[in-house]
Amino acid sequence: MSKVYEALQQAYENQLEVIKIHPIEERPRSQPVVVSNLPPLKMRREMVQLEQRLAGLLPDPQHNIIQFISSRNQEGVSTIVQEYGRVLVETQGKSVLLVDGDSQKITQHQFFGIPPKISLQYIMRNGGDLDQAITPVQHSRLFLAMLSGDSSESLQHEVITNKRDLWNHIRKQFDMILIDTAPIDISDEGLELCAAADGVVMVVEAEKTRSQVISNLRDRISHSGGNLLGIVFNKQRYYIPKWVYRRI
């Protein structure tokens, strides 16, 4: 990742209503912040820079739901979400929830080797205990959840009010919620989530994604009611060997 661009539009707040969902159990601050037995972070410095930029764009700690989205598959959204979440936990001790927002793939759960529980969508429709849907990673302050169990549970416009209610409950339980959503060339589910998130970050494969594609996704996010915070350019190419590049 090379840089994060400035905000493209200002956030606006939505009126949120409360539904009957029980909060998760209180979790002590003494939980470990370093997630052991995982590969070392590859983009720690870049993720720290990303956190600094996003903190400036969303200074209110109550605005803590950030959605990551791309125009097409394999642009690195899931990797950015994983690394960013781990940096927030390991460097700042924050409680972070990573949400698999793609109904066809549970990338975050697969990466951490954790089977998913029932979906947040199920809790939204039926009520219940959020602990039934949320799993800690190695007893740390990093947590996982699945938005919908399959395409039949995917979010529809008629339940958008309840969807906002759900996020209103979850935002009170964690310092940060990061949503890993499907690319729009596969599904429109991510666009349906935009209005409920406090901010949206586009992930673009550097030097490969055309500017017209970026502009199209930007416009679709805006038309969906999303607050586009900026663009992350991922997968910078090395045209000379990496070991030489680092010496220049």
Sine and cosine of phi, psi and omega as CSV:
sin_phi,cos_phi,sin_psi,cos_psi,sin_omega,cos_omega
0.00,0.00,0.66,-0.75,-0.06,-1.00
-0.95,-0.32,-0.68,0.74,-0.07,-1.00
-0.33,-0.95,0.29,-0.96,0.10,-1.00
-0.87,-0.49,0.78,-0.62,-0.03,-1.00
-0.99,0.15,0.33,-0.94,-0.02,-1.00
-0.90,0.44,0.24,-0.97,-0.02,-1.00
-0.87,0.49,0.61,-0.79,0.01,-1.00
-0.99,-0.16,-0.32,0.95,0.07,-1.00
-0.32,-0.95,0.36,-0.93,-0.05,-1.00
-0.99,0.11,0.53,-0.85,0.02,-1.00
-0.96,0.26,0.45,-0.89,0.15,-0.99
-0.76,-0.65,0.47,-0.88,-0.08,-1.00
-0.99,-0.11,0.56,-0.83,0.06,-1.00
-0.94,-0.33,0.57,-0.82,0.10,-1.00
-0.96,0.29,0.80,-0.60,-0.08,-1.00
-0.90,-0.43,0.65,-0.76,0.04,-1.00
-0.95,-0.32,0.35,-0.94,-0.06,-1.00
-0.99,-0.15,0.70,-0.71,0.12,-0.99
-0.90,-0.43,0.18,-0.98,-0.13,-0.99
-0.99,0.12,0.99,0.10,0.06,-1.00
-0.77,-0.63,0.77,-0.64,-0.02,-1.00
-0.98,0.20,0.69,-0.73,0.03,-1.00
-0.93,0.37,0.32,-0.95,0.07,-1.00
-0.96,0.29,0.30,-0.95,-0.01,-1.00
-0.92,0.40,0.52,-0.86,0.03,-1.00
-0.87,0.50,0.74,-0.67,-0.02,-1.00
-0.91,-0.41,0.80,-0.61,-0.08,-1.00
-0.93,0.37,0.49,-0.87,0.04,-1.00
-0.93,0.37,-0.21,0.98,-0.05,-1.00
-0.97,0.23,-0.05,1.00,0.01,-1.00
-0.87,0.48,0.58,-0.82,-0.02,-1.00
-0.89,0.47,0.59,-0.81,-0.01,-1.00
-0.99,-0.14,-0.38,0.92,0.01,-1.00
-1.00,-0.05,0.83,-0.56,0.01,-1.00
-1.00,0.07,0.94,-0.33,-0.08,-1.00
-0.99,0.17,0.16,-0.99,0.08,-1.00
0.87,0.49,0.43,0.90,0.06,-1.00
-0.86,-0.52,0.43,-0.90,0.06,-1.00
-0.85,0.53,0.54,-0.84,0.02,-1.00
-0.88,0.47,0.47,-0.88,0.02,-1.00
-0.91,0.42,0.70,-0.71,-0.02,-1.00
-1.00,-0.06,-0.36,0.93,-0.10,-0.99
-0.76,-0.65,0.67,0.74,-0.05,-1.00
-0.84,0.55,-0.77,0.64,-0.05,-1.00
-0.88,0.48,-0.70,0.72,-0.01,-1.00
-0.91,0.41,-0.60,0.80,0.00,-1.00
-0.94,0.34,-0.55,0.83,0.09,-1.00
-0.90,0.44,-0.67,0.75,0.05,-1.00
-0.90,0.44,-0.65,0.76,0.03,-1.00
-0.88,0.47,-0.68,0.73,0.01,-1.00
-0.88,0.48,-0.66,0.75,0.00,-1.00
-0.90,0.44,-0.65,0.76,0.00,-1.00
-0.93,0.36,-0.71,0.70,-0.04,-1.00
-0.93,0.36,-0.56,0.83,0.05,-1.00
-0.89,0.45,-0.58,0.82,0.05,-1.00
-0.94,0.33,-0.50,0.87,-0.01,-1.00
-0.99,0.11,-0.45,0.89,0.02,-1.00
-0.80,-0.60,0.95,0.31,-0.09,-1.00
-0.94,0.34,-0.41,0.91,0.01,-1.00
-0.96,0.27,0.87,-0.49,-0.02,-1.00
-0.88,0.47,-0.32,0.95,0.06,-1.00
-0.97,0.24,-0.27,0.96,0.08,-1.00
-1.00,-0.06,0.99,0.16,-0.20,-0.98
-0.82,-0.58,0.34,0.94,0.04,-1.00
-0.93,-0.38,0.91,-0.40,-0.04,-1.00
-0.86,-0.51,0.77,-0.64,0.01,-1.00
-0.97,-0.24,0.67,-0.75,0.06,-1.00
-0.91,-0.41,0.73,-0.68,-0.11,-0.99
-0.53,-0.85,0.42,-0.91,0.04,-1.00
-0.69,-0.72,0.18,-0.98,-0.01,-1.00
-0.99,0.12,-0.45,0.89,-0.05,-1.00
-0.52,-0.86,0.17,-0.98,-0.06,-1.00
-0.94,0.33,0.37,-0.93,0.10,-1.00
0.93,0.38,0.45,0.89,0.07,-1.00
-1.00,-0.10,-0.05,1.00,0.15,-0.99
0.99,-0.14,0.32,0.95,-0.02,-1.00
-0.86,0.51,-0.77,0.64,-0.07,-1.00
-0.88,0.47,-0.62,0.78,0.02,-1.00
-0.91,0.41,-0.69,0.73,0.04,-1.00
-0.87,0.49,-0.71,0.70,0.00,-1.00
-0.88,0.48,-0.71,0.70,0.01,-1.00
-0.86,0.51,-0.78,0.62,-0.08,-1.00
-0.92,0.38,-0.66,0.75,0.00,-1.00
-0.90,0.44,-0.70,0.71,0.02,-1.00
-0.88,0.48,-0.70,0.72,-0.01,-1.00
-0.91,0.42,-0.61,0.79,0.03,-1.00
-0.90,0.43,-0.67,0.74,0.03,-1.00
-0.88,0.48,-0.62,0.78,0.00,-1.00
-0.95,0.30,-0.74,0.67,-0.17,-0.98
-0.99,0.17,-0.46,0.89,-0.03,-1.00
-0.99,-0.17,-0.42,0.91,-0.05,-1.00
-0.85,-0.53,-0.08,1.00,0.01,-1.00
0.92,0.39,0.39,0.92,-0.02,-1.00
-0.98,0.20,0.46,-0.89,0.17,-0.99
-1.00,0.04,0.82,-0.57,-0.13,-0.99
-0.77,-0.63,0.75,-0.66,0.08,-1.00
-0.95,-0.30,0.85,-0.53,0.11,-0.99
-0.99,-0.14,0.82,-0.57,-0.06,-1.00
-0.93,-0.36,0.85,-0.53,0.16,-0.99
-0.97,0.24,0.97,-0.26,-0.07,-1.00
-0.99,-0.14,0.07,1.00,0.03,-1.00
-0.99,-0.14,0.90,-0.44,-0.06,-1.00
-0.93,0.37,-0.26,0.96,-0.02,-1.00
-1.00,-0.09,-0.30,0.96,-0.06,-1.00
-0.62,-0.79,0.61,-0.79,0.08,-1.00
-0.89,-0.46,0.92,0.40,-0.15,-0.99
-0.87,0.50,-0.69,0.73,-0.04,-1.00
-0.90,0.43,-0.70,0.71,0.03,-1.00
-0.89,0.46,-0.65,0.76,0.00,-1.00
-0.92,0.40,-0.64,0.76,-0.01,-1.00
-0.88,0.48,-0.69,0.72,-0.04,-1.00
-1.00,0.04,-0.03,1.00,0.04,-1.00
0.92,0.38,0.60,0.80,-0.05,-1.00
-0.87,-0.50,0.83,-0.55,0.06,-1.00
-0.93,0.37,0.63,-0.78,-0.02,-1.00
-0.96,0.29,0.47,-0.88,0.14,-0.99
-1.00,0.00,-0.33,-0.94,0.08,-1.00
-0.92,0.39,0.36,-0.93,-0.12,-0.99
-0.99,0.15,0.40,-0.92,0.12,-0.99
-0.89,0.46,-0.54,0.84,0.05,-1.00
-0.87,0.49,-0.64,0.77,0.03,-1.00
-0.90,0.43,-0.70,0.72,0.04,-1.00
-0.88,0.47,-0.64,0.77,-0.01,-1.00
-0.88,0.48,-0.64,0.77,-0.07,-1.00
-0.99,0.14,-0.53,0.85,-0.16,-0.99
-0.91,-0.41,-0.13,0.99,-0.10,-1.00
0.97,0.25,0.06,-1.00,0.03,-1.00
0.74,-0.67,-0.21,-0.98,-0.07,-1.00
-1.00,-0.07,0.80,-0.61,0.00,-1.00
-0.88,0.47,-0.43,0.90,0.05,-1.00
-0.89,0.46,-0.34,0.94,0.04,-1.00
-0.94,0.33,-0.29,0.96,-0.07,-1.00
-0.90,-0.43,-0.16,0.99,-0.15,-0.99
-0.88,-0.48,0.73,-0.69,-0.06,-1.00
-0.82,-0.57,0.77,-0.64,0.10,-1.00
-0.97,0.26,0.50,-0.86,0.07,-1.00
-1.00,-0.07,0.93,-0.37,0.04,-1.00
0.78,0.62,0.65,0.76,0.05,-1.00
0.85,0.52,0.45,0.89,0.00,-1.00
-0.99,-0.13,-0.20,-0.98,0.05,-1.00
-1.00,-0.07,0.28,0.96,0.12,-0.99
-0.97,-0.24,0.74,-0.68,-0.10,-0.99
-0.75,-0.66,0.40,-0.92,0.02,-1.00
-0.82,-0.57,0.53,-0.85,0.13,-0.99
-0.50,-0.87,0.39,-0.92,0.02,-1.00
-0.92,-0.38,0.78,-0.62,-0.06,-1.00
-0.94,0.34,-0.77,0.64,0.01,-1.00
-0.65,-0.76,0.56,-0.83,-0.09,-1.00
-0.97,0.25,-0.53,0.85,0.02,-1.00
-0.36,-0.93,0.01,-1.00,-0.07,-1.00
-0.89,0.46,-0.44,0.90,0.01,-1.00
-0.94,0.35,-0.32,0.95,0.04,-1.00
-0.99,-0.12,0.01,1.00,-0.09,-1.00
-0.86,0.51,0.49,-0.87,-0.13,-0.99
-0.94,0.33,0.70,-0.72,0.01,-1.00
-0.90,-0.44,0.35,-0.94,-0.06,-1.00
-0.89,0.46,-0.50,0.87,-0.06,-1.00
-0.94,0.34,-0.24,0.97,0.02,-1.00
-0.93,-0.37,0.34,0.94,-0.08,-1.00
-0.89,0.45,-0.56,0.83,0.03,-1.00
-0.89,0.45,-0.73,0.68,0.03,-1.00
-0.90,0.43,-0.55,0.83,0.02,-1.00
-0.87,0.49,-0.69,0.72,0.04,-1.00
-0.92,0.40,-0.59,0.81,0.06,-1.00
-0.86,0.50,-0.68,0.73,-0.01,-1.00
-0.87,0.49,-0.75,0.66,0.00,-1.00
-0.90,0.45,-0.54,0.84,0.03,-1.00
-0.88,0.47,-0.62,0.78,0.07,-1.00
-0.93,0.36,-0.72,0.69,-0.10,-0.99
-0.92,0.39,-0.60,0.80,-0.05,-1.00
-0.87,0.48,-0.43,0.90,0.00,-1.00
-0.98,0.20,-0.24,0.97,-0.10,-1.00
-0.99,-0.12,-0.28,0.96,-0.09,-1.00
-0.70,-0.71,0.43,-0.90,0.09,-1.00
-0.95,0.31,-0.54,0.84,-0.01,-1.00
-0.50,-0.86,0.65,-0.76,0.08,-1.00
-0.85,-0.52,0.83,-0.55,-0.01,-1.00
-0.90,-0.44,0.82,-0.57,-0.06,-1.00
-0.96,-0.30,0.85,-0.53,0.03,-1.00
-0.99,-0.10,0.96,-0.27,-0.11,-0.99
-0.94,-0.34,0.34,-0.94,-0.03,-1.00
-0.93,0.36,0.53,-0.85,0.10,-1.00
-0.90,0.43,0.50,-0.87,-0.12,-0.99
-0.96,0.28,-0.25,0.97,0.08,-1.00
-0.97,0.23,-0.16,0.99,0.05,-1.00
-0.96,-0.27,-0.64,0.77,-0.09,-1.00
-0.42,-0.91,0.49,-0.87,0.09,-1.00
-1.00,-0.02,0.08,1.00,-0.03,-1.00
-0.84,0.55,-0.63,0.78,-0.01,-1.00
-0.89,0.46,-0.63,0.78,0.02,-1.00
-0.92,0.40,-0.53,0.85,0.02,-1.00
-0.94,0.35,-0.33,0.94,0.00,-1.00
-1.00,0.02,-0.30,0.95,-0.18,-0.98
-0.81,0.58,-0.69,0.72,-0.08,-1.00
-0.92,0.39,-0.41,0.91,-0.03,-1.00
-1.00,0.08,-0.35,0.94,0.00,-1.00
-0.99,0.13,0.44,-0.90,0.06,-1.00
-0.97,0.23,-0.44,0.90,0.03,-1.00
-0.35,-0.94,0.45,-0.89,-0.01,-1.00
-0.83,-0.55,0.71,-0.70,0.05,-1.00
-0.89,-0.45,0.81,-0.59,0.09,-1.00
-1.00,0.06,0.71,-0.70,0.09,-1.00
-0.94,-0.34,0.82,-0.58,-0.11,-0.99
-0.80,-0.61,0.70,-0.71,0.07,-1.00
-0.96,0.27,0.89,-0.45,-0.10,-1.00
-0.86,0.51,0.64,-0.77,0.11,-0.99
0.90,0.43,0.20,0.98,-0.04,-1.00
-0.76,-0.65,-0.50,0.87,-0.03,-1.00
-1.00,0.00,0.81,-0.59,-0.06,-1.00
-0.94,0.35,0.50,-0.86,-0.02,-1.00
-0.88,0.47,-0.54,0.84,0.02,-1.00
-0.91,0.42,-0.61,0.79,0.04,-1.00
-0.91,0.41,-0.66,0.75,0.03,-1.00
-0.89,0.46,-0.71,0.71,0.00,-1.00
-0.89,0.45,-0.62,0.78,0.01,-1.00
-0.90,0.44,-0.71,0.71,0.02,-1.00
-0.91,0.41,-0.64,0.77,0.04,-1.00
-0.85,0.53,-0.71,0.70,-0.01,-1.00
-0.92,0.40,-0.63,0.78,-0.01,-1.00
-0.93,0.37,-0.60,0.80,0.07,-1.00
-0.90,0.44,-0.71,0.70,0.01,-1.00
-0.88,0.47,-0.71,0.71,0.00,-1.00
-0.92,0.39,-0.39,0.92,0.03,-1.00
-1.00,0.07,0.03,1.00,0.01,-1.00
1.00,0.03,0.26,0.97,-0.03,-1.00
-1.00,0.10,0.50,-0.87,0.07,-1.00
-0.99,-0.15,1.00,-0.07,-0.07,-1.00
-0.97,0.25,0.90,-0.43,-0.04,-1.00
-0.99,0.12,-0.59,0.80,-0.03,-1.00
0.25,-0.97,-0.19,-0.98,-0.10,-0.99
-0.83,-0.56,0.72,-0.70,0.13,-0.99
-0.97,-0.26,0.85,-0.53,0.10,-0.99
-1.00,0.01,0.88,-0.48,-0.09,-1.00
-0.92,-0.38,0.31,-0.95,0.09,-1.00
0.87,0.49,0.78,0.62,0.10,-0.99
-0.88,0.48,0.70,-0.71,-0.05,-1.00
-1.00,0.05,0.58,-0.81,0.16,-0.99
-0.98,-0.20,0.87,-0.50,0.01,-1.00
-1.00,0.00,-0.15,0.99,0.14,-0.99
-0.77,-0.64,0.31,-0.95,-0.04,-1.00
-0.81,0.59,0.60,-0.80,-0.09,-1.00
-0.86,0.52,-0.62,0.78,-0.06,-1.00
-0.92,0.39,-0.51,0.86,0.08,-1.00
-0.96,0.29,-0.68,0.73,-0.04,-1.00
-0.84,0.55,-0.63,0.78,-0.06,-1.00
-0.95,0.31,-0.30,0.96,-0.02,-1.00
-1.00,-0.02,-0.18,0.98,-0.07,-1.00
-0.98,0.20,0.00,0.00,0.00,0.00
